[in-house]
Amino acid sequence: MNNFMTYPAVINPNPKAIIKYCIDPRFVIAFKGFIKDLGFDDEVDIVKKFAGGPVALAHPKEMPSRSKWLRKQLEFDCDKFSSIETLIAIMHEDCAYYHTVPNKCHRLGKERSDLPFIGSFLKHYFPSKEIRLYYARFTKNKTKITFEEVEQLKKVYLTEPLKILTS
């Protein structure tokens, strides 16, 4: 008796984006809808969901192994799928992952204020890709979620800290 299920395969995948965000279940429905509204598809494009999402990219000196791991993942994906044009990082309000990061990574409004650093990191390593940054926050007594695009980049990781991540 055959106990295996069979499902369709994607032939010649052609993802256009890599989207990184946190696994926080309070945001699951909003993230899925937002990605679709941006014109991407979580079944076609590459979605990387893990605790803290892209936060380690904002702190490569303080979290070198986590930053390096994520950078290597992104490099592999971009090398494997030349169709990728866009890298999207989404941070959200009240991220519990910050309880696991070094104390010096904490600052007022940390989730939103880390996005420009994440954007600079991504632009440095992936200069030919479009970088899009978004911040998700609660509204209406935490019953709704609003997304805001964060446009500024910080040019802080273009010197010494990057040497940590190049090996």
Buried (B, 14 or more C-beta within 10 A) or exposed (E): EEEEEEEEEEEEEEBBBBBBBBEBEBBEEBBEEBBEEBEBEEEBBBBBBBEBBBBBBBBBBBBBEBBBEBBEBBEEBBEEBEBBEBBBBBBBBEBEBBEEBEEEBEEEEBBBBBBBBBBBBBBBBBEEBBBBBBBBBBEEEEEEBEBEEBEEBBEEBEEEBBEBBEE
